[in-house]
Structures are given as C-alpha cells and as structure tokens.
Amino acid sequence: MNLLAPLPPGWSELLRTALEVAATLAFALSGVIAAARQRLDVVGVCVVAFAAAFGGGTLRDLLLDQRPFFWERHIEFVWALLALCLAAMALMRQRHLAPTERAILWPDAIGLGLFTAIGVDRALALGQPALVAVMMGVVTSVFGGVLRDVLVNEVPRALSDHRPYALWAFAGGWLYVVLLGAALLPWLALSITVVATAGLRVLSVYRDWQLPSWRD
C-alpha cells in the first residue's frame, strides 16, 4: 500500500481545484494591496496580481513538465482574478482604505498555506519523491510572492524580513507528507497543513520571530 498516494479518485481533482482557486484569489489580493501601496494604475494592479497569483504554480508546472499550465486548464481563474482586481480597487477607493503592509499579511499567509499543500499534493500525485514534492510546495507558495515584490520594486519579503516564510512552507510540506504517511485522511491532512503553515506565518509576524541574519 502506497501511503503517499494522491487523493482518492472522483473528488480529488475537485478538492485540488477548490484549494487552488482559494490560494489564487488570496495571493491575487495580496498583489492588489502591494500594487495599491505603490499607487499603480489598473493595468499595473492586474499585472502584479497575476504574477502573485500564478507565478508559483506556473513555475511548478514548468518544473514538473505539466502542460498546459494550471491557469490555462482553468481559464475561469483568470476571469476571477480580473474581477477581484477591479472589485478590490473600487472598494479600496470608495472606502478610502489604506493599503498598509500589515494588510498584506493575512491573504499572503493564507495563500502560503494553501499553495504549499496543493503544490506538495500535485507533485505526489505525479509520483515524485517526497523531497521533490516538498520543494514543489515551496516553489508554488513562495515564487509568486517574490515576483509580486520585485514588480513593485521591493526586496522580496520572503528573503528580507527575517521572519520565517519559506521555512514554514518547507515545514508544512513535510507535515503533509508525514500526515499521509500516518494514513490520515487526505482531506484532513490538507486542512491541517494549510492551517498550520498559515498560522505559523501569522504567529511569527505577530511574535516577531526572526531567523539569524547578517549583523551590522
């Protein structure tokens, strides 16, 4: 019996798609907020949101040789992203909401947890070894945020704020592998991975947990 088997057939692809939609919208919202902080126009907002939402999954699909890309297989993702960008911009302008750095925390953390879980699961479903699957989870969850920050002319927060980010994605990926290895129901393993990864990211920001860095 393969304890690292993918989700059961029938509802597995539906669950994966639902998680990927949620992760895509969460990262897209973080891109909207980041672009709004730089006062970009509507085209700039859509570009940054697209990079944040689709960058990690696209790189994952490239590395796993999966064509067409996940957002090409589900073109409704793109329409949902455009609608989210327009609605979020209209709401923020109408309510005069300040696009603060702290406002990015929640959608970014939720997207981190969701994309970590779905990245690992998709790699395992293709028969990849556990280490490769975990790295695909890290790539899926981190690379979009890196692209987002580069496009708004910031040093990527995943590399610069010293509070664990990619580290939690790496740990969350192994958590998913361990939970599957313990024969936990896949949907429950996915849920625990998402909550643990996102929760640890939020906690590390609020508690100001920092990784070792170069001293002045």
N, C-alpha and C positions, 0 to 999 in steps of 0.2 A: 504493500500500500504506500503510495507516494503522499507523505504528509504535507509536502509543499505543492500539492495540486492546486490549480486555479479554482475559482469559484464554480459551483455546480452549474451545469448547462441549463438553459431555459431562462433563468433570471439573472445569470452572471453578467451578461452584457448590458442588461437594463440597469443593474446596480452600478456598474462601472461608468456608464454614460451619465447617470444621475450625479455621481460624485464628481465627474469631470466637468459637468455643467456648473455645479456649485463652486468648484475650485476656479474655473474660468471666470465666473462672474465676480468672485471675491478678489482675484488678482486684477481683473479689469477695473474694479472700483478703486483699488489702491493706485492704479495707474492714473485714473481720473484725478484723484486727490493730489498725487505728485505733480501732474501737469498743471493743475489749478494753482498750486503754490508758486509755480513759475510764470503764471499768467499767460499760458499758451492759448492760442485760438482753438476753435473747434476741431480743425484738422489736426493740430498738434496733440490735442487731448485724445483723439481717436487713435493716432499713431502710437502714442505712449501706452494707452490701454491695450491695444492689440499686442504690442511687444511684451507687456507684462503678462497678459493672459495666455498667449500662445507660444511664447519664446521657449519655455522649458519643455513643453510637450512636443514641440516641433523638433528640438534637438534630440530628445529621447527617441522619437520615431526615426530620425536620421541614423542614430547610433544603432538602433535595433533593426534597421533596414525595413521599416514599415511604410509602405506607400499604398494609397495616398495618405497624407498626414491626417491626424485625428480631426482637425477642424475642417478639412476638405471632405471627410466622410460624413461629417455632421455640419453642413453649411448653416444650419439654424443657429449654431454657436456664434457665427459672425453677425447674423442679424440681431441676436440677443445682445451682443456686445455693443453694436451701434446704438440700439435702443437705450441701453443702460447709460452710455456716454451722454446722449442728448438729454435723457431724463435727469441724470445726476447734475449736469451743468445747469439745467433750468432750475432745479430745486435749490442748488447752492447759491445761484444768483438771486433767486426770488427771496430766499430766507436770509441772505447775507451771511451764509455760513463760512466761517474761517477755515480754510484747508490747512490745518496745523499738522506738524509732523506726527503728533500723538494720534491724530485721526486716522493715519495710515495703519496704525498698529493692529487693530482688530481684523480688517479684511486681509492684511498681509499675513497675520498669524493663522487665520482660518484657511487661507489658500495654501500656506505652507503645510499644514496638517493634511489637507485633502489631497494635494498633489503628491505628497510623499507616499501616502497609502496607495493611490491609484498607479503611481509610477512603478512601485515595487510589484504590485499585483499584475500589471500588464507584462512586466518582464518575466515573472514567474510563469505566467500563462504561456509564454513563448518557449519555456523550457530552459531559461537562463539560470546559471548557478546563483546561489543566494547572494554572494558578494556583488556580482554584476547587477542583480536585481536591486539591491540596496543602493548602489551607485546610481542606477537609473531613477530611483526615487529622489535622490539628492539633486540630480540634474533637473528633473521635472519640476521640483519645488523651488529651486534656487535661481536657475538661469533666467527666468522671466523677470524676477525682481532685479537682477543685475542689469539686464537690458533697460528696464524702466529707469533705473537711477542714472545709467550712463546717458540716456537720451535727454534727461533733464539736467545734465551737467553736474551730477553729484557723484562722489565716490560711493560705490555700491555699499549700502548699509550692511549687507551680508558679510562684507570683508572689513568694514571700518569701524563699526560702533562698539566692537569688542564684547557685546552681549551675545551669547550663543544663538546662532541662527542655523547655518548649515550643519552644525554639530547636532542640533535637535532633529533635523531631518535624517541624519545618518543614524542616530539612536532610534528614531521612530521606525525607520526601515527595518532595523534588526529586531525591534519589538514585534513587528508584523510577522517576520519570519519565525520568531520563537513561538508566537501565539499559534501560528498554523502548525508548527512542529508539535505543539502540545495538543493537537487535534481539536482546537477551539473552532466553533462555527465560523466560517469565513466572514459573514456579515458582521459578527461580533468582533472579530479580530480587526476588521477595517475600522469599525466605530471606535474601538479602544485606541487604535493607532492615531486616528485623526484627533481625538480629544487630548491624548497625551502629548502629541507633538505640538499642537496649537497652544495647549495650556502651559507647557513648559516655556514656550517662547514668550507668552504674555507675562508669566511669572518672572522670567529672567529680566524683562524690561522693568517691571514694577519694583523688583527687589534689587535691580542694578547689579546682577551677577555679571562678572566680566572675565573674559579669557585673558591669559597672560599676553602682554604686548610689549613692544619696544619702549623702554623708558627714555625720557629726555636726558 
